[in-house]
Each structure stands twice: as structure tokens, then as C-alpha cells.
């Protein structure tokens, strides 16, 4: 189909940086130094600085970053870690892989982030840490989280996989917690050409332990002080990320501009709930728009569920040449992999409602305003196809999300 708008276009970003990237990659290949070299050290310093931290520890991927951070904070069997259910599986998977228990807390409908007003009720004698997620590029309410952590002597690990470069009350995401975890998966705002991740911290002891844990427990080569794993960020990924890093601020600003264009273009689609455009005067956060995510509020017929209705909308968008994705269709507390923790449908109603209804639309710095207008036109057509005899007052307005 002509004039397709993909949900992501990594080739376009590469084409704009190809000469720089090719030169950088060849410099590493010629150096013969491919693991834990100068480029990795340089990237660690730059990312730590970006996140307002003293130390950066490059690792193989964002999932390893989460597990290693928990490991370095001595979180393990018998411990509980409070976290949202509306996130990618790696967040809770890392907790479970350490033998600890993820304790799932409801999210705020307007921000998609953990509802800090509900955290205190989830704290028990076994609670060891809080792991907030800055979902879709917007910071969780870190002041409230850090206040609770101090009150109950809990550790905090920020899952900052989707929000590098975001600010909360003027401070970078990643700067609040005992340790903060980053993913450089290719789809991220700052993406590698493969898997890569990092942990940032202001604690020298945590940083030193993380460097050991990522390299088989070694501080000195072949002298193993404790058990660890092999999780190292290689020089090729480091130099690719260093080449892209100077553009990140401009890219994030462009994403914010595109989010405004989206909100204007879609404002008359009555059956969509649009994401909040942050009021900068409040200085709560600077959103970096890793995803632009809307909520579908169409009424389901008797033989439909909201999720199948959402999937129909996505299929119809695809027929009009518009790419979209659902992040994430099944909340973690209802996933089979976490069934041992005893959660059931209805435990987290806002989380469950969002998971049934969210759609993420095309969002990348190279996206054009004209393409966003095509997205809006497609939504108009989908509405005409799916709401031929339904009056406006039948559109859902009472699902707890407006």
C-alpha cells in the first residue's frame, strides 16, 4: 500500500548517520579491542553524566541491568519488591530470577506509571525495594517514591529503560535511586545495533560490585571474589551509542513536538483518550515520548472483549497503511509466568483496563507532520467503519480512564 506509516523506522535514522557510524565501527574493528575497552569506559561516563550519576556500568542488555542491580543490593529469596504490573516482563522477571517476589501495584490511568498512593498498602515486613518504571518515556512520581523508601528503609531501583533523557522536577530520571537501569535495545530513544544496557549509580560500593558481577565475579582477571555472570557491553555497541548520543537531546525534543501534533490532530476522535501533554510550568516532568500511546474507548459488542475490539482497530489501521503496536496486552500479574504469585483478574482493574485498550502509534524523530495527519485520517475512517449506528453518548466515558 502506498504511503505507509510504519510504527518505527530505524533505517531512516541510520541513513542520516551512516558515514559517522561506519567510520566509528571501523575504528573499533581496526583497534582489535572489542570488550571492556576505551569506548565502553567513555560511554559509561557520558551516560552516567546524562543521568546525573557518578558511575556507569555497561552490561549486555537492559534485563541483565535489572537483575544485576537487584543482585548488587543483596535482594534475593524471601524478599519482596514492589513494582507495577503494566510494564514489560523483564521488570518482574529480574525480581523473580533473583528468587524474590514481585508485588504488583496499580498504575495511574493518566500517566501509566505506578500509583504512589497505593504503594504504602503493599509494604510488608518482607519488602526490600521499590522498582518504579518510567513507562513510555515519562517519569514516575519519584519524590513520593523516595519519601516512602526513606520512611520504610527500602532500596529503590529505577527501571529507566524507556526514559533516558527525561526529567522529573528538573532532575534526570536515573538520578534518584540506589541504582537505575537502562536498555539500549534498538527501538529505544538511544538505541544500539543489538543488545546493550547500563546501570548508573552514585554509590561507589554498588558500582564496584556491579563491575565484578558482570564479569564472573572478577575484580582482578582470573581472581574470582564471588560468583557472577558474563554480561558486558561490547565496544562496537559502545561506539555506536557514542556516535548517536550527541543527537539524543534533539531527537527527544522532536518527539515532544510530534506528540503535540498528534494531540492536535486526534483531538476530535471522541473515542480515544490521548496521553497527557505535560504542563512544563508545573515542572513535574519532561516526557521523552518513547511511545505515543492512546486508549481506545469504543463499546464492545456482546461477543467482543475490549482487547479484541482494540485488535480490530489496529488491524483496520494497518489496512489504511498505519503501523501500531500494543505495549502491553497482558499485564504481568495475569501472565502465566507469574501465576505462582496468586494474582487473579480484577486485582488491578486500571492496569487490566489499560492493557485491553492501549495502542502505541508511530513515533520516531524522523516522523513527519504529514504522516501524523495520515494517522488521524485513518482513525477517522476507522471510526466511520466501526461506529456507523452508534451515537456519541455510547462511547465509553466511565472506564476509569478519563
Protein Blocks (a to p, Z undefined) as FASTA:
>chain_A
ZZiacfbdfklmmmmmmmmmmmmmmmmmmnopaghpfklmmmmmmmmmmnopabdcddfb
fklmmmmmmmmnopaehiacdddfbdcfklmmmmmmnopacddddddfklopacfklmmm
mpcfklmbdcdddehhiacdfklmmmmmmmnopacdddfklmghiaeehiaehilmmbdc
ddfbfkbmbdcebdddddddfbfklmmmmmmmmngoiabghiafbdcddddddfklmmmm
mmmmmmmmmmmmmmmmmmmmmmmmmmmmmkbccdddddfklomaccehlaacdddfbdcd
fkbcfklmmmmmmmmmmmnopacddddfbdfklgfklmmnopaehjlmmlmmmmmmgccd
dddfkbcfklmmmmmmmmmmmmmmmmmmbcfklpcfkgopZZ
